[in-house]
Amino acid sequence: MKTFKLVALSIVHGENVEKLDLQDGLIINREYGKENWLIEALLPKKNPEIYQSILENKETVHVQATISKPSNDPASFEAVIRNVAVMDERMSILFEGELFRRNNNYPEKLLESLVESGYNGNDLLQAFKEKINEKPVLQKSK
């Protein structure tokens, strides 16, 4: 097993992306035959019932995790919630997921997304400079 520092985590709800207020976290590559990972996120205690509902309904969620340093590209996972631990001021959410895409061409996909959104010229350049540092979640490749 390999363990890494989790520095950012987002949940994708269709076209909407919810960037979680990550206070701390880690991600573990379990190194099974498939790309099976455990992701633990320490979050402020805010709406734990949402995560509890996902757990109870055994829903699959699409999460984007940035590992080790903020400048790294986010990795995409299809995950289920395995545990929700609510504490006084925080909560810990444990996800188990499978890596579903390694995006080795993130800048190209970002540029394509911006062009499809109508950016061009100097606006395109400015948006690209901002977004390449933010590492926004990009939808799955078709």
C-alpha positions in Angstrom: 0.0 0.0 0.0 1.1 3.6 -0.7 -0.2 6.6 1.2 -0.3 10.1 0.0 -1.4 13.5 1.4 -4.8 14.6 0.1 -4.7 18.4 -0.6 -8.1 19.0 -2.4 -11.3 17.0 -3.0 -14.4 17.8 -5.1 -17.6 15.9 -5.7 -19.1 16.1 -9.2 -23.0 16.3 -9.3 -23.7 16.1 -13.1 -22.5 19.5 -14.4 -22.0 21.0 -10.9 -18.8 20.6 -9.0 -18.7 20.9 -5.2 -15.3 21.7 -3.9 -15.2 20.4 -0.3 -13.7 22.4 2.5 -10.9 19.9 3.1 -9.2 20.5 6.5 -7.0 17.4 6.2 -6.9 14.1 4.4 -5.1 11.2 3.0 -5.4 8.8 0.1 -4.2 5.2 0.1 -3.5 3.1 -3.0 -4.5 -0.4 -1.9 -2.5 -1.9 -4.8 -5.0 -4.6 -5.6 -5.4 -5.8 -9.2 -7.7 -2.8 -10.0 -7.0 0.8 -9.2 -8.6 0.6 -5.7 -8.1 3.5 -3.4 -9.2 4.7 0.1 -9.8 8.4 0.5 -10.3 9.9 4.0 -11.4 13.5 4.1 -11.6 15.6 7.3 -14.2 18.3 6.8 -16.0 20.8 8.9 -19.2 19.4 10.5 -21.6 20.7 7.9 -24.6 18.7 6.6 -23.4 15.2 7.7 -26.8 13.8 6.8 -26.1 14.3 3.1 -23.1 12.0 3.3 -25.0 9.6 5.6 -27.7 9.4 3.0 -25.2 8.6 0.2 -23.7 5.9 2.5 -27.1 4.3 3.4 -28.3 4.4 -0.2 -25.0 2.9 -1.4 -24.8 5.6 -4.1 -21.7 5.9 -6.3 -20.2 9.4 -6.5 -17.7 10.9 -8.8 -14.9 12.5 -6.8 -11.8 14.4 -7.9 -8.8 14.2 -5.6 -5.6 16.3 -5.8 -2.7 14.4 -4.2 0.5 15.7 -2.6 0.6 19.3 -3.8 -2.0 21.7 -5.2 -0.2 22.1 -8.5 -0.8 18.4 -9.3 -3.6 17.4 -11.7 -6.7 16.0 -10.0 -7.4 12.3 -10.3 -10.9 11.1 -10.9 -12.6 8.3 -9.0 -15.9 6.5 -8.9 -16.4 6.0 -5.2 -18.8 4.9 -2.5 -18.8 6.1 1.0 -17.7 3.5 3.5 -18.0 5.5 6.8 -19.2 8.8 8.1 -17.7 9.7 11.5 -19.2 12.9 13.1 -17.2 14.6 15.9 -17.8 17.8 17.8 -16.7 20.3 15.1 -15.6 18.0 12.3 -16.5 14.9 10.4 -14.5 12.3 8.7 -15.7 10.8 5.4 -14.2 7.6 4.2 -14.5 6.9 0.5 -13.5 3.7 -1.4 -13.1 4.2 -5.1 -11.6 3.1 -8.3 -9.5 5.3 -10.4 -11.3 5.6 -13.7 -9.1 7.9 -15.8 -5.6 9.0 -15.9 -5.6 12.4 -17.6 -2.2 12.8 -19.0 -3.3 15.6 -21.3 -5.1 17.9 -18.7 -4.0 21.2 -20.3 -5.3 20.1 -23.7 -8.6 19.0 -22.2 -8.9 22.3 -20.3 -8.2 24.3 -23.4 -10.8 22.3 -25.4 -13.3 22.9 -22.6 -12.7 26.7 -22.6 -13.0 26.9 -26.4 -16.3 24.9 -26.2 -17.5 27.4 -23.6 -17.0 30.3 -26.0 -13.7 31.7 -24.9 -11.4 33.1 -27.6 -8.5 35.6 -28.0 -7.2 37.3 -24.9 -10.2 36.1 -22.9 -9.2 32.5 -23.7 -5.6 33.1 -22.7 -6.6 34.8 -19.4 -9.1 32.0 -18.5 -6.6 29.3 -19.3 -3.9 30.9 -17.1 -6.4 31.1 -14.2 -7.9 27.7 -14.6 -4.6 25.8 -15.2 -3.6 26.9 -11.7 -7.0 26.1 -10.1 -7.2 22.7 -11.7 -11.0 22.7 -12.2 -12.7 19.4 -12.5 -13.2 18.3 -16.1 -15.9 15.9 -17.2 -15.1 12.3 -18.0 -13.7 11.7 -21.5 -16.3 10.0 -23.7 
